[in-house]
Amino acid sequence: MSAPTTDGPVVCAGCGTVAPLGARFCEECGADLPLVAAPPPQPDVRRESAPTVPTVALRSSARGGRRAAAVAPPVTRACAECGGDVDADGYCTQCGTKAPLPRDHMIEQPQPWVASVSDRGRRHHRNEDAAAVDAAPVPGTWAALVVCDGVSSSEASDVASLAAARAACDVLVRERGAGLAQGSALAALAAKRLAAAGAAAAKAVEEVTHDEHGDSPPSCTFVAAVLDGERLTVGNVGDSRAYWLPDAGEPAVLTTDDSWAAEQIADGVPQADAEAGPQAHAITRWLGVDAHDQVPRVTHLTLDGPGWLLLCSDGLWNYCSEPTAAAGVVARAAAGAGGEPLATAQALVRWANAQGGKDNITVALARLDTPTVATARTHEGDPA
């Protein structure tokens, strides 16, 4: 997506934040750019004056990729404390309370059977997680889910995670389709696409890295999954995870953490002890200009029944690491949400916050009732 061509500052359509020239995403709320130039300062202009209405870009489902909207209406937010108007700076004009940023709680639902929720949690001052999801209209046919967790010790990790997640998802949407590939060739093609998505995510992180970041350049984890009928392909770098939680049968973690805890577990340390240690969440691989290995580790799975595909950051799995524990938490959340993916994802975020919410929490879910090759091939040629 091209950057603005104006020489002055630009203003975000979502939250009114002034963004630097050339930025691809708003650092406050995560909205896509391009944006229009902000009007020059005028003397004695009241703060409650109507803002300029900018052009924005909207994210749609896989059916149409990204499409430009003509204009967006002015954004008005109400203060959670007193009900007054929140101004462009994010403060209530009546009581002065700082309002939560749109980036603190982000939702995507491209189709009813796929959704994601990313939340700041209770302890962090900002949300450094991000997700991007897309799907075909017919449930169980095709979907792409990506979750990235910004490394808190790095600069601008919230910008890096959002840029990485969206860049990876865009690649998976663009390169969708099996062509004539079958068998091992099909698996190789799927692995190649996951690698391309990981490379795009790494490139996106590189593009938001600047000299002033010094010795702590932006970095994030990466996990992505592509469902194509009964075929599921997952790739990861870092410690964000993918789980397959079937309605019947054994649940499974589909990823291997790149972390100090995982290395300890491989050396024979009990999982509960390793994951509770002081270095449990120190990661050994990540996306960033200082990373030595950014190629996703790829796993393939053939699905043989209904269930939930779950991708999440450690803000969720830290409270339910074992597959059976994760399956139980998701099952209870789904039962309370009537089996609806977005409501289930929201319930999982609330549950993690109730456990302490000590980290950002991101959940991406796909509900798979009939993942079959026949269904996928029937709709393979349809626009989606």
MODAPE-V674183 format. One record per residue. N is the residue number from 1. RES is the residue in three letters. SS is DSSP state (@ for helix, = for strand, . for the rest). Layout:
# MODAPE-V674183
N:RES:SS  N:RES:SS
This chain:
# MODAPE-V674183
1:MET:.  2:SER:.  3:ALA:.  4:PRO:.  5:THR:.  6:THR:.  7:ASP:.  8:GLY:.  9:PRO:.  10:VAL:=  11:VAL:=  12:CYS:.  13:ALA:.  14:GLY:.  15:CYS:.  16:GLY:.  17:THR:.  18:VAL:=  19:ALA:=  20:PRO:.  21:LEU:.  22:GLY:.  23:ALA:.  24:ARG:.  25:PHE:=  26:CYS:.  27:GLU:.  28:GLU:.  29:CYS:.  30:GLY:.  31:ALA:.  32:ASP:=  33:LEU:.  34:PRO:.  35:LEU:.  36:VAL:.  37:ALA:=  38:ALA:.  39:PRO:.  40:PRO:.  41:PRO:.  42:GLN:.  43:PRO:.  44:ASP:.  45:VAL:.  46:ARG:.  47:ARG:.  48:GLU:.  49:SER:.  50:ALA:.  51:PRO:.  52:THR:.  53:VAL:.  54:PRO:.  55:THR:.  56:VAL:.  57:ALA:=  58:LEU:=  59:ARG:=  60:SER:.  61:SER:.  62:ALA:.  63:ARG:.  64:GLY:.  65:GLY:.  66:ARG:=  67:ARG:=  68:ALA:=  69:ALA:.  70:ALA:.  71:VAL:.  72:ALA:.  73:PRO:.  74:PRO:.  75:VAL:.  76:THR:.  77:ARG:=  78:ALA:=  79:CYS:.  80:ALA:.  81:GLU:.  82:CYS:.  83:GLY:.  84:GLY:.  85:ASP:=  86:VAL:=  87:ASP:.  88:ALA:.  89:ASP:.  90:GLY:.  91:TYR:=  92:CYS:=  93:THR:.  94:GLN:.  95:CYS:.  96:GLY:.  97:THR:.  98:LYS:=  99:ALA:.  100:PRO:.  101:LEU:.  102:PRO:@  103:ARG:@  104:ASP:@  105:HIS:=  106:MET:=  107:ILE:=  108:GLU:=  109:GLN:=  110:PRO:=  111:GLN:=  112:PRO:.  113:TRP:.  114:VAL:=  115:ALA:=  116:SER:=  117:VAL:=  118:SER:=  119:ASP:=  120:ARG:.  121:GLY:.  122:ARG:.  123:ARG:.  124:HIS:.  125:HIS:.  126:ARG:.  127:ASN:.  128:GLU:.  129:ASP:=  130:ALA:=  131:ALA:=  132:ALA:=  133:VAL:=  134:ASP:=  135:ALA:=  136:ALA:.  137:PRO:.  138:VAL:.  139:PRO:.  140:GLY:.  141:THR:.  142:TRP:=  143:ALA:=  144:ALA:=  145:LEU:=  146:VAL:=  147:VAL:=  148:CYS:=  149:ASP:=  150:GLY:=  151:VAL:.  152:SER:.  153:SER:.  154:SER:.  155:GLU:.  156:ALA:.  157:SER:@  158:ASP:@  159:VAL:@  160:ALA:@  161:SER:@  162:LEU:@  163:ALA:@  164:ALA:@  165:ALA:@  166:ARG:@  167:ALA:@  168:ALA:@  169:CYS:@  170:ASP:@  171:VAL:@  172:LEU:@  173:VAL:@  174:ARG:@  175:GLU:.  176:ARG:.  177:GLY:.  178:ALA:.  179:GLY:.  180:LEU:.  181:ALA:.  182:GLN:.  183:GLY:@  184:SER:@  185:ALA:@  186:LEU:@  187:ALA:@  188:ALA:@  189:LEU:@  190:ALA:@  191:ALA:@  192:LYS:@  193:ARG:@  194:LEU:@  195:ALA:@  196:ALA:@  197:ALA:@  198:GLY:@  199:ALA:@  200:ALA:@  201:ALA:@  202:ALA:@  203:LYS:@  204:ALA:@  205:VAL:@  206:GLU:@  207:GLU:@  208:VAL:.  209:THR:.  210:HIS:.  211:ASP:@  212:GLU:@  213:HIS:@  214:GLY:.  215:ASP:.  216:SER:.  217:PRO:.  218:PRO:.  219:SER:.  220:CYS:=  221:THR:.  222:PHE:=  223:VAL:=  224:ALA:=  225:ALA:=  226:VAL:=  227:LEU:=  228:ASP:=  229:GLY:.  230:GLU:.  231:ARG:=  232:LEU:=  233:THR:=  234:VAL:=  235:GLY:=  236:ASN:=  237:VAL:=  238:GLY:.  239:ASP:.  240:SER:.  241:ARG:=  242:ALA:=  243:TYR:=  244:TRP:=  245:LEU:=  246:PRO:=  247:ASP:.  248:ALA:.  249:GLY:.  250:GLU:.  251:PRO:.  252:ALA:=  253:VAL:=  254:LEU:.  255:THR:.  256:THR:.  257:ASP:.  258:ASP:.  259:SER:=  260:TRP:@  261:ALA:@  262:ALA:@  263:GLU:@  264:GLN:@  265:ILE:@  266:ALA:@  267:ASP:.  268:GLY:.  269:VAL:.  270:PRO:.  271:GLN:@  272:ALA:@  273:ASP:@  274:ALA:@  275:GLU:@  276:ALA:@  277:GLY:.  278:PRO:.  279:GLN:.  280:ALA:.  281:HIS:.  282:ALA:.  283:ILE:=  284:THR:.  285:ARG:.  286:TRP:.  287:LEU:=  288:GLY:.  289:VAL:.  290:ASP:.  291:ALA:.  292:HIS:.  293:ASP:.  294:GLN:.  295:VAL:.  296:PRO:.  297:ARG:=  298:VAL:=  299:THR:=  300:HIS:=  301:LEU:=  302:THR:=  303:LEU:.  304:ASP:.  305:GLY:.  306:PRO:.  307:GLY:=  308:TRP:=  309:LEU:=  310:LEU:=  311:LEU:=  312:CYS:=  313:SER:.  314:ASP:@  315:GLY:@  316:LEU:@  317:TRP:@  318:ASN:.  319:TYR:.  320:CYS:.  321:SER:.  322:GLU:.  323:PRO:@  324:THR:@  325:ALA:@  326:ALA:@  327:ALA:@  328:GLY:@  329:VAL:@  330:VAL:@  331:ALA:@  332:ARG:@  333:ALA:@  334:ALA:@  335:ALA:@  336:GLY:@  337:ALA:.  338:GLY:.  339:GLY:.  340:GLU:.  341:PRO:@  342:LEU:@  343:ALA:@  344:THR:@  345:ALA:@  346:GLN:@  347:ALA:@  348:LEU:@  349:VAL:@  350:ARG:@  351:TRP:@  352:ALA:@  353:ASN:@  354:ALA:@  355:GLN:.  356:GLY:.  357:GLY:.  358:LYS:.  359:ASP:.  360:ASN:.  361:ILE:=  362:THR:=  363:VAL:=  364:ALA:=  365:LEU:=  366:ALA:=  367:ARG:=  368:LEU:=  369:ASP:.  370:THR:.  371:PRO:.  372:THR:.  373:VAL:@  374:ALA:@  375:THR:@  376:ALA:@  377:ARG:@  378:THR:@  379:HIS:@  380:GLU:.  381:GLY:.  382:ASP:.  383:PRO:.  384:ALA:.
